[in-house]
Amino acid sequence: MERNYLKGWSGVQPNIIAYSAAMQAWAKSGLQQGPQKAEDLMQRMQQPQYSKNDDNHSRRSLLGISPTLQCYQAIMDAHARKVGGAKRVLEILSLLEKMAKMEVMQPSERSYAAALLALTHQPYAQSDQAEDVIRRMKECLGIEEL
């Protein structure tokens, strides 16, 4: 889609919906490289891209697209299903919590559920980390009692 748009096909301009769907497909693929492919796609969508015509002048541009919560969620879900994926899920959750403090984007209940799921796929018990995730969820989402 990106290549065709950069070649001049105006009817195939990638947008957040297309990128999000592709990330979710990679995340749900069950393939070992699925989470990394989804992350690579998110990085690529954020970078401006340009094509050159024969005179080496910019012909078409693809502006960087900001990821949505659904994009981050797809990546979290993919890592959460893997043994050893908890570290990356918790890194993304921390990023979302920082964005919430800047009022950019806020993690959802699903974000915290992905973190808890990831902790269950660790080779050893993570009860302290799970309790910390629940505390952080209550604090960030303003939940008094579960």
QUIJOUR-V817976 format. One record per residue. N is the residue number from 1. SS is DSSP state (h for helix, s for strand, l for the rest). OMEGA is omega in radians with two decimals (999 if undefined). D_CENTER is the distance of its C-alpha to the mean C-alpha in whole Angstrom. Layout:
n & ss & omega & d_center
N & SS & OMEGA & D_CENTER
N & SS & OMEGA & D_CENTER
This chain:
n & ss & omega & d_center
1 & l & 3.13 & 20
2 & h & -3.11 & 19
3 & h & -3.13 & 22
4 & h & 3.11 & 24
5 & h & -3.14 & 23
6 & h & 3.08 & 24
7 & l & 3.10 & 27
8 & l & 3.12 & 28
9 & l & -3.01 & 27
10 & h & -3.10 & 27
11 & h & -3.07 & 26
12 & h & -3.12 & 23
13 & l & 3.11 & 21
14 & l & 3.08 & 17
15 & l & -3.07 & 15
16 & h & 3.14 & 12
17 & h & 3.13 & 13
18 & h & 3.13 & 14
19 & h & -3.13 & 10
20 & h & 3.12 & 9
21 & h & 3.13 & 11
22 & h & 3.11 & 11
23 & h & 3.13 & 8
24 & h & 3.11 & 9
25 & h & 3.09 & 12
26 & h & -3.10 & 11
27 & h & -3.09 & 9
28 & h & -3.06 & 13
29 & l & -3.08 & 15
30 & l & 3.13 & 16
31 & l & 3.14 & 17
32 & l & -3.10 & 17
33 & l & -3.11 & 15
34 & h & 3.14 & 12
35 & h & -3.14 & 9
36 & h & 3.10 & 10
37 & h & 3.10 & 11
38 & h & 3.11 & 7
39 & h & 3.11 & 6
40 & h & 3.13 & 10
41 & h & 3.12 & 9
42 & h & 3.09 & 7
43 & h & -3.10 & 9
44 & h & -3.10 & 12
45 & h & -3.13 & 11
46 & h & -3.08 & 12
47 & l & 3.03 & 15
48 & l & 3.12 & 18
49 & s & -3.13 & 20
50 & s & 3.00 & 24
51 & s & -3.14 & 26
52 & s & 3.02 & 30
53 & l & -3.07 & 33
54 & l & 3.14 & 36
55 & l & -3.14 & 37
56 & l & 3.04 & 34
57 & l & 3.11 & 33
58 & s & -3.12 & 30
59 & s & -3.04 & 30
60 & s & 3.09 & 26
61 & s & 3.06 & 23
62 & s & -3.08 & 20
63 & l & 3.09 & 18
64 & l & -3.12 & 15
65 & l & 3.13 & 13
66 & l & 3.12 & 11
67 & l & 3.07 & 7
68 & l & 3.07 & 8
69 & h & 3.14 & 7
70 & h & 3.10 & 7
71 & h & 3.12 & 4
72 & h & -3.11 & 2
73 & h & 3.12 & 5
74 & h & -3.13 & 5
75 & h & 3.10 & 4
76 & h & -3.13 & 6
77 & h & -3.13 & 9
78 & h & 3.13 & 9
79 & h & -3.09 & 10
80 & h & -3.10 & 12
81 & l & -3.08 & 14
82 & l & 2.99 & 15
83 & l & -3.12 & 18
84 & l & -3.11 & 17
85 & l & -3.06 & 14
86 & h & -3.11 & 14
87 & h & -3.12 & 14
88 & h & 3.12 & 11
89 & h & 3.14 & 10
90 & h & 3.06 & 12
91 & h & 3.14 & 11
92 & h & 3.10 & 8
93 & h & 3.09 & 10
94 & h & 3.10 & 13
95 & h & 3.12 & 11
96 & h & 3.11 & 10
97 & h & 3.07 & 14
98 & h & 3.11 & 15
99 & h & 3.11 & 14
100 & h & 3.12 & 15
101 & h & 3.09 & 18
102 & l & -3.14 & 18
103 & l & 3.10 & 18
104 & l & -3.07 & 15
105 & l & -3.12 & 12
106 & l & 3.06 & 13
107 & l & 3.12 & 12
108 & l & 3.05 & 13
109 & h & 3.13 & 15
110 & h & 3.11 & 13
111 & h & -3.14 & 11
112 & h & 3.09 & 14
113 & h & 3.10 & 15
114 & h & 3.12 & 12
115 & h & 3.12 & 13
116 & h & 3.09 & 17
117 & h & 3.14 & 16
118 & h & 3.14 & 15
119 & h & 3.11 & 18
120 & h & -3.14 & 20
121 & l & 3.09 & 19
122 & l & -3.10 & 21
123 & l & 3.12 & 24
124 & l & -3.05 & 26
125 & l & -3.13 & 26
126 & l & -3.03 & 23
127 & h & 3.13 & 25
128 & h & 3.12 & 25
129 & h & 3.12 & 21
130 & h & 3.09 & 21
131 & h & 3.10 & 24
132 & h & 3.11 & 22
133 & h & 3.13 & 19
134 & h & 3.10 & 21
135 & h & -3.14 & 23
136 & h & 3.12 & 20
137 & h & 3.12 & 19
138 & h & -3.11 & 22
139 & h & -3.07 & 22
140 & h & -3.07 & 19
141 & h & 3.11 & 20
142 & l & -3.14 & 23
143 & l & -3.12 & 24
144 & l & -3.13 & 28
145 & l & 3.05 & 28
146 & l & 999 & 27
